[in-house]
Amino acid sequence: MEKLKDAIRKIDFDAESYGGFNAGDFQFQRMFFMEEKTLEQTFEEINVFLTQNGFEKLDFSFFKRELSIENEVVSVSADPYVNESDRRLILTIQRFDPIENPIDRVFLELIKLKKKFSDPKFNSSKDLSLVLSKEALKFSELFVLNGNESPNPERLKEHLANMFFYGLLILGNHGFDFEEILMEKIRKGIK
């Protein structure tokens, strides 16, 4: 099975196959029940789950004082609605951060739009790449057909938005992180 870190940003992400659930559009959550285990054994179980799924281990040294621990993407907290016989910890992993990341905000809107229309051409990356190629051709025609004149700004924006739309859907089909792949390309240089 694919590691959670690689699958979590995909449009068709199935949280149940990782023993958890989606908490809204932004987060994956999984419960770790303590039952007959100690807190330290549960911490180890969480860290095994994280490392097997491509995430770094958490340092739980301050957990007992704060009853939670977090890093940029992952957090663990004690479930506030527990009793002595039903003790559990909640692992939360950010799928998207629409507050801090404008691309994630746009991406979530695209997912809603895709679900609303459920057009089969939006499902496979192959079909999306063909539509993207057609849009790129229309975009280039704006410049070629206008000679020395600038293209109509509204048509230019429309075709750029269409190319971004299809490109982001392909990105989502593969679970790629927009910033990560662009920064990698910038570091390598555009060729």
C-alpha positions as a Markdown table, in Angstrom:
| # | Residue | x | y | z |
|---|---|---|---|---|
| 1 | Met | 0.0 | 0.0 | 0.0 |
| 2 | Glu | 1.1 | 3.5 | -0.7 |
| 3 | Lys | 2.5 | 5.5 | 2.2 |
| 4 | Leu | 0.1 | 7.9 | 3.8 |
| 5 | Lys | 2.4 | 10.9 | 3.2 |
| 6 | Asp | 2.3 | 10.2 | -0.6 |
| 7 | Ala | -1.5 | 9.6 | -0.7 |
| 8 | Ile | -2.9 | 12.2 | 1.7 |
| 9 | Arg | -3.1 | 15.1 | -0.7 |
| 10 | Lys | -4.7 | 13.0 | -3.5 |
| 11 | Ile | -8.2 | 14.0 | -4.5 |
| 12 | Asp | -9.5 | 10.5 | -4.1 |
| 13 | Phe | -7.7 | 9.9 | -0.8 |
| 14 | Asp | -9.3 | 7.1 | 1.2 |
| 15 | Ala | -8.7 | 7.7 | 4.9 |
| 16 | Glu | -10.3 | 4.4 | 6.0 |
| 17 | Ser | -7.6 | 2.4 | 4.3 |
| 18 | Tyr | -5.2 | 4.0 | 6.8 |
| 19 | Gly | -7.4 | 3.2 | 9.8 |
| 20 | Gly | -8.6 | 6.8 | 10.1 |
| 21 | Phe | -11.1 | 9.3 | 8.8 |
| 22 | Asn | -11.2 | 12.7 | 7.1 |
| 23 | Ala | -12.0 | 15.5 | 9.6 |
| 24 | Gly | -13.5 | 17.9 | 7.1 |
| 25 | Asp | -11.5 | 18.7 | 4.0 |
| 26 | Phe | -8.3 | 19.7 | 5.8 |
| 27 | Gln | -7.3 | 16.9 | 8.1 |
| 28 | Phe | -6.8 | 13.1 | 8.5 |
| 29 | Gln | -7.5 | 11.7 | 12.0 |
| 30 | Arg | -6.8 | 8.4 | 13.5 |
| 31 | Met | -7.6 | 7.2 | 17.1 |
| 32 | Phe | -5.1 | 5.2 | 19.1 |
| 33 | Phe | -6.8 | 3.4 | 21.9 |
| 34 | Met | -4.8 | 2.7 | 25.0 |
| 35 | Glu | -6.8 | -0.2 | 26.4 |
| 36 | Glu | -4.2 | -2.3 | 28.2 |
| 37 | Lys | -1.2 | -0.3 | 27.0 |
| 38 | Thr | 0.8 | 2.3 | 28.8 |
| 39 | Leu | 1.1 | 5.9 | 27.5 |
| 40 | Glu | 4.7 | 5.1 | 26.3 |
| 41 | Gln | 3.5 | 2.0 | 24.4 |
| 42 | Thr | 0.9 | 4.1 | 22.7 |
| 43 | Phe | 3.5 | 6.8 | 21.8 |
| 44 | Glu | 5.6 | 4.1 | 20.2 |
| 45 | Glu | 2.6 | 2.7 | 18.3 |
| 46 | Ile | 2.0 | 6.2 | 16.9 |
| 47 | Asn | 5.6 | 6.7 | 15.9 |
| 48 | Val | 5.7 | 3.3 | 14.2 |
| 49 | Phe | 2.6 | 4.3 | 12.2 |
| 50 | Leu | 4.1 | 7.7 | 11.3 |
| 51 | Thr | 7.5 | 6.3 | 10.2 |
| 52 | Gln | 5.9 | 3.5 | 8.2 |
| 53 | Asn | 3.9 | 6.1 | 6.4 |
| 54 | Gly | 6.7 | 8.5 | 5.5 |
| 55 | Phe | 6.5 | 11.0 | 8.5 |
| 56 | Glu | 9.1 | 11.7 | 11.1 |
| 57 | Lys | 8.7 | 10.5 | 14.7 |
| 58 | Leu | 7.3 | 12.8 | 17.3 |
| 59 | Asp | 9.1 | 13.7 | 20.5 |
| 60 | Phe | 6.6 | 13.0 | 23.2 |
| 61 | Ser | 8.8 | 14.4 | 26.1 |
| 62 | Phe | 6.5 | 17.3 | 26.8 |
| 63 | Phe | 3.2 | 15.5 | 26.2 |
| 64 | Lys | 2.4 | 14.6 | 29.8 |
| 65 | Arg | 2.5 | 18.3 | 30.8 |
| 66 | Glu | 0.6 | 19.7 | 27.8 |
| 67 | Leu | -1.6 | 16.7 | 26.8 |
| 68 | Ser | -0.7 | 17.4 | 23.2 |
| 69 | Ile | 2.2 | 17.7 | 20.9 |
| 70 | Glu | 2.5 | 19.0 | 17.4 |
| 71 | Asn | 4.8 | 19.9 | 14.5 |
| 72 | Glu | 4.1 | 21.6 | 11.2 |
| 73 | Val | 1.9 | 18.8 | 9.9 |
| 74 | Val | 1.3 | 16.2 | 12.6 |
| 75 | Ser | -0.3 | 16.6 | 16.1 |
| 76 | Val | -1.3 | 14.2 | 18.8 |
| 77 | Ser | -3.7 | 15.1 | 21.6 |
| 78 | Ala | -5.5 | 13.4 | 24.4 |
| 79 | Asp | -9.2 | 12.9 | 23.6 |
| 80 | Pro | -11.0 | 15.3 | 26.0 |
| 81 | Tyr | -14.1 | 13.1 | 26.0 |
| 82 | Val | -12.6 | 10.0 | 27.6 |
| 83 | Asn | -13.1 | 8.2 | 30.8 |
| 84 | Glu | -10.9 | 5.6 | 32.7 |
| 85 | Ser | -12.1 | 2.7 | 30.6 |
| 86 | Asp | -12.0 | 4.5 | 27.2 |
| 87 | Arg | -8.7 | 6.2 | 26.9 |
| 88 | Arg | -7.4 | 7.3 | 23.5 |
| 89 | Leu | -5.0 | 9.6 | 21.7 |
| 90 | Ile | -6.0 | 11.4 | 18.5 |
| 91 | Leu | -3.4 | 11.7 | 15.7 |
| 92 | Thr | -4.2 | 14.5 | 13.3 |
| 93 | Ile | -2.3 | 15.1 | 10.1 |
| 94 | Gln | -2.9 | 18.2 | 8.0 |
| 95 | Arg | -4.0 | 17.4 | 4.4 |
| 96 | Phe | -4.4 | 21.0 | 3.4 |
| 97 | Asp | -3.8 | 24.3 | 5.0 |
| 98 | Pro | -6.2 | 26.8 | 3.3 |
| 99 | Ile | -5.5 | 29.5 | 5.9 |
| 100 | Glu | -1.7 | 29.8 | 5.4 |
| 101 | Asn | -1.5 | 28.4 | 1.8 |
| 102 | Pro | -3.4 | 30.1 | -0.9 |
| 103 | Ile | -2.7 | 27.2 | -3.4 |
| 104 | Asp | -4.4 | 24.8 | -0.9 |
| 105 | Arg | -7.4 | 27.2 | -0.7 |
| 106 | Val | -7.7 | 27.2 | -4.5 |
| 107 | Phe | -7.1 | 23.4 | -4.6 |
| 108 | Leu | -10.0 | 22.8 | -2.2 |
| 109 | Glu | -12.3 | 24.8 | -4.3 |
| 110 | Leu | -11.3 | 22.8 | -7.4 |
| 111 | Ile | -12.0 | 19.6 | -5.5 |
| 112 | Lys | -15.5 | 20.9 | -4.7 |
| 113 | Leu | -16.1 | 21.9 | -8.3 |
| 114 | Lys | -14.8 | 18.6 | -9.6 |
| 115 | Lys | -17.3 | 16.7 | -7.2 |
| 116 | Lys | -20.1 | 19.0 | -8.3 |
| 117 | Phe | -19.7 | 18.3 | -12.0 |
| 118 | Ser | -18.4 | 14.7 | -11.8 |
| 119 | Asp | -17.4 | 14.9 | -15.4 |
| 120 | Pro | -15.4 | 11.7 | -16.4 |
| 121 | Lys | -12.8 | 13.9 | -18.3 |
| 122 | Phe | -11.7 | 15.2 | -14.9 |
| 123 | Asn | -10.9 | 11.8 | -13.5 |
| 124 | Ser | -7.8 | 10.5 | -15.3 |
| 125 | Ser | -4.6 | 12.3 | -15.7 |
| 126 | Lys | -4.4 | 11.1 | -19.3 |
| 127 | Asp | -7.7 | 12.8 | -20.1 |
| 128 | Leu | -6.7 | 15.9 | -18.1 |
| 129 | Ser | -3.4 | 16.1 | -19.9 |
| 130 | Leu | -5.1 | 16.1 | -23.3 |
| 131 | Val | -7.5 | 18.9 | -22.3 |
| 132 | Leu | -4.5 | 20.8 | -20.8 |
| 133 | Ser | -2.7 | 20.4 | -24.2 |
| 134 | Lys | -5.7 | 21.8 | -26.0 |
| 135 | Glu | -5.9 | 24.8 | -23.7 |
| 136 | Ala | -2.1 | 25.4 | -24.1 |
| 137 | Leu | -2.7 | 25.5 | -27.9 |
| 138 | Lys | -5.5 | 28.0 | -27.5 |
| 139 | Phe | -3.3 | 30.1 | -25.3 |
| 140 | Ser | -0.5 | 30.1 | -27.8 |
| 141 | Glu | -2.9 | 31.0 | -30.6 |
| 142 | Leu | -3.8 | 34.2 | -28.7 |
| 143 | Phe | -0.3 | 35.4 | -29.4 |
| 144 | Val | 0.3 | 33.9 | -32.8 |
| 145 | Leu | -3.0 | 35.2 | -34.3 |
| 146 | Asn | -2.6 | 38.7 | -32.9 |
| 147 | Gly | 0.7 | 39.4 | -34.7 |
| 148 | Asn | 2.4 | 42.3 | -32.9 |
| 149 | Glu | -0.7 | 43.3 | -30.9 |
| 150 | Ser | -1.2 | 42.1 | -27.3 |
| 151 | Pro | -4.0 | 39.5 | -26.9 |
| 152 | Asn | -7.3 | 40.4 | -25.3 |
| 153 | Pro | -6.5 | 40.4 | -21.5 |
| 154 | Glu | -9.8 | 38.7 | -20.6 |
| 155 | Arg | -9.2 | 35.8 | -23.0 |
| 156 | Leu | -5.6 | 35.6 | -21.8 |
| 157 | Lys | -6.8 | 35.3 | -18.2 |
| 158 | Glu | -9.5 | 32.7 | -19.2 |
| 159 | His | -7.0 | 30.4 | -20.9 |
| 160 | Leu | -4.4 | 30.8 | -18.2 |
| 161 | Ala | -7.1 | 29.9 | -15.6 |
| 162 | Asn | -8.1 | 26.8 | -17.6 |
| 163 | Met | -4.5 | 25.6 | -17.8 |
| 164 | Phe | -4.0 | 26.1 | -14.1 |
| 165 | Phe | -7.3 | 24.3 | -13.4 |
| 166 | Tyr | -6.4 | 21.2 | -15.4 |
| 167 | Gly | -2.8 | 21.3 | -14.1 |
| 168 | Leu | -3.9 | 21.4 | -10.5 |
| 169 | Leu | -6.3 | 18.5 | -11.0 |
| 170 | Ile | -3.4 | 16.4 | -12.4 |
| 171 | Leu | -1.4 | 17.5 | -9.3 |
| 172 | Gly | -4.2 | 16.3 | -7.1 |
| 173 | Asn | -4.6 | 13.0 | -8.9 |
| 174 | His | -1.0 | 12.2 | -8.0 |
| 175 | Gly | -0.9 | 13.9 | -4.5 |
| 176 | Phe | 2.0 | 16.2 | -5.5 |
| 177 | Asp | 2.6 | 19.3 | -3.4 |
| 178 | Phe | 2.5 | 22.4 | -5.6 |
| 179 | Glu | 5.2 | 24.4 | -3.8 |
| 180 | Glu | 7.5 | 21.4 | -3.4 |
| 181 | Ile | 7.6 | 20.5 | -7.1 |
| 182 | Leu | 7.9 | 24.1 | -8.3 |
| 183 | Met | 10.8 | 24.8 | -5.8 |
| 184 | Glu | 12.5 | 21.7 | -7.0 |
| 185 | Lys | 12.2 | 22.8 | -10.6 |
| 186 | Ile | 13.5 | 26.3 | -9.7 |
| 187 | Arg | 16.5 | 24.8 | -7.9 |
| 188 | Lys | 17.3 | 22.6 | -11.0 |
| 189 | Gly | 16.7 | 25.5 | -13.3 |
| 190 | Ile | 14.0 | 25.7 | -16.0 |
| 191 | Lys | 14.8 | 23.7 | -19.1 |
